[in-house]
Amino acid sequence: MQPKLGVVGWLRFLWRQLTSMRTALFLLLLLAIAAVPGSLVPQRSSDPNGVTQYFADNPDLAPVLDNIQAFDVYSSAWFSAIYLLLFVSLIGCVIPRTKHHFIALRATPPATPARLARLAGFTTRTAPAGTDAGAAIASARTLLKSSGYRVALYDKAGSVSVSAERGYLRETGNLVFHFALVGILVVVGFGGGYGFAGQRVLVEGQTFVNTLLAYDSFNPGRFFDDSTLDPYTLTLDDFAVQYEAENLNAIGQPVDFTAGVTVTPRGEDPEPGEVKVNGPLRTGGTDIFLLGNGYAPSITVTSPDGSDVFSDSVPFLPQDANLTSLGVVKVPDGLAEQVGMIGFFYPTQETATSGAFFSSYPDLIYPMLTLNVYTGDLGLDEGVPTSVYSLNIDDMTQLTGGKTGVETIELRPGQTLDLPNDLGTVTFNNADPTAAADDLSNSVPRFASFDIHHDPTQLWVLSFAVLILAGLLTGLFVPRRRVWVKAVPQSDGTLSLEYAGLARGEDPALEAAVAAVADRHLASLPSTPLPKSGAAAAGADAVKPAVPAVSTPEQT
Amino acid sequence: MNLNDLSIMSLYSAMAVYALAFIAFAIDLAKRSAAVDAAAVQTADTHGQGAASVAASASSSAGGSGASTLTMNRLSARINNDATTPYSHSASLRVGMSLTVLAWALHLFATVTRGIVADRVPWANMYEFAMTGTLLIVAVYLVVLIRVDLRFLGTFVTGLVLVLLGVAAVSFYVEVAPLPPALQSAWLVIHVFVASLGTGFFALGFALSFVQLLQFRRESLLADTRPVRLRFLATLPSAATLENLAYRVNIIGFILWTFTLMAGSVWAEQAWGRYWGWDTKEVWTFIIWVIYAGYIHARATRGWRGSRSAWLSLIGFAAVLFNFGIVNVFFKGLHAYSGL
């Protein structure tokens, strides 16, 4: 008849299964496999545009993949289930081991085995004539203790011996490693909710105040309280770029981007600062990163009656390495109709044989702005948020470029041209009108896009990472081993010294270590002992207290 | 000839010498097989027994090695004892080793001059990663050789390095270009170098695990007194010894890989504003870390020690190569390199 397990029995059985090494290994390998799809399919977290593109390219497959959270693999239910089970298994394994280890840390090295010859690295030495057994073992005890072993003396069946163990740090490191992994998971899982990440584009000369409304986009953690934002101001004074101009193999490759900024903490004096690609600026509890840059042509639209209805530096998004850039101008009010313009900006414009324009160098050598004009409904009046970087032309009529037969508006810095249908004029302002006519290097303002982050857990993650590395190093490289030295008096009156070791875990150097202990021990014994008659009595008296039948542990 | 041409010339020369070394090592493997045959004939003559006695002596020596009085502390001695058929010297082995050292010197010269021409560390694009990475694979091999006799892996090491260098020189070559702002960081020096060094250890671990699997198969066949191919395996350490060696090499690689992952996170925080973002390269670095973590745990899991854990070592290194060769080139992500 089968014994019934009952609920508790089943739970116990499941828990034992979950915390077994075999299950842990299975979950580890499953985790590795589960992480793969996230590298094959674009992820919303790291590549949102890629996901949009994937939906456009694979309209049938994408929704199916989306149903199984393939675009959010690392926050998906199935990926989370695997790593949470793995960590439960880990904790279930590590806690009993910690208990064991605490006991082992206070335990005495076990009694010397009766037959050392069966153990690893067994070797014997003959003590110098006249060496007393107790004295020899006392000397071995001192030697082992000074080598970092915990020692205990045993006197059994006529032979005295020392039992020694070292390398408790191995298990300590092992446990520290696993607990630090749990620490990272907890800190990332819960602590991450207290930070935020925001983006802001600044054109040269613009200032940003660190408040919620000033961000172009803002992603707070679950528990983030935006009243904790420190309202410092950040001004982009200038954005310096340097492109390779001499190395023919790398013409136009960026060499340096530096955002010169001024930071004014609340109630304090302004301080100059610098943000570079690998050099964030850390201020006001936030870290400011330079993630992108481009041109922001200054454009003015004037109505037929001569009043400026639009005048701004408009960030154009770079489309290629030579900074061919795409931007949108929206003029909702002041003209006869709502006007939208889709513009291309070429910092160094050239014409392909097909007649199409392109940019041949990312710096401002021969800048050109082209605009296609649309009229109609900009879609701004419904209160639906729209992107400043795109124009919805569904309800608009194209007036220039394309199939309209009207030439696209082409402007050099400082030029003004008429808009079609007598709508008014558009000017591409030269930001540096005083420069020589052929020097256009400062004619167009630049913008920098900053990522501003606050993550209170970073230091914790780093600390746990350091613990992981330290735990690994000690857990894998500190050898845990036992060594025994036994003095066995021989029938011919000599004293035979036996040495042996036992590896507890990986220990490739055990045999060498036992041999080294034997050699060093023999060298420590006096080679010309006192005359035997006197030494025996004196030695016995001197050593006796040091050789108790059961010794107390000695921590080293 | 300018310094850049000299670097390229030197790299091609190194490849030629590696090729010669590969041939010499291959001849050595053939000679090992011949030596095993000769030993078998001798055994048959003196004892009238065949391969079964070789198997018996293999198992007895493996079981009894712990009990013998050991004063030697060099691993190499132990490993030579561990082989069924003792074999230490052959002219082709010595030639192979000398050629490897010579090729490595040329390889080192090519890498250093590339760094001088570029005026920075020579590991900032695919061509340079391949050059430095393979240099470190051979360097790790040569350094480990000082302690352990792994000359039987010569064909693997020179062959692997030759293939990787060939691909790099043909497909990945780029002219020297200035570092883009994203790579202008001290972490480029540390993170990429440690990753390449870790790869060197994983490569060696892969080779040892591979031979371990061959050896295990041979030992199983011998135990069933069935015929064995790849007779040179008799001159190589036992599967158990190979497994221990592979483990030791792989845990060093694992620690270096852990450091790579952490250094990469610190750098990612500085450059991209977050220490971890599941970028494709981060994903694969993580996958590799988990595979090797699995490998280490497999050693302590009942039923997984031996051949199963060896398979994990092979899969791990395959993932390393995939991470370098496929993810860098074909996957979209932040670890994209201009012009490779």
Interface residues (C-beta under 8 A of the other chain):
Chain A: M21 R22 A24 L25 L28 L29 L31 A32 A35 V36 G38 S39 P42 Q43 S45 S46 D47 G50 V73 Y74 A117 R118 A120 G121 F122 T123 V188 A197 E244 N247 N249 A250 Q253 P254 V255 D256 F257 K276 V277 N278 G279 P280 D287 F289 L291 A321 D451 H453 D455 Q458 V461 L462 A465 I468 L469 L472 L473 L476 E506 P508 A509 E511 A512 A515 A516
Chain B: G66 A67 T69 L70 T71 M72 N73 L75 V174 E175 V176 A177 P178 L179 P180 P181 A182 Q184 S185 W187 N244 Y247 R248 I251 F254 I255 T258 F259 M262 S265 V266 W267 E269 Q270 A271 W272 G273 R274 Y275 W276 G277 W278 D279 T280 V283 W284 F286 I287 V290 I291 A293 G294 I296 H297 A298 A300 T301 R302 G303 W304 L312 V327 F331 K332 G333 L334 S338
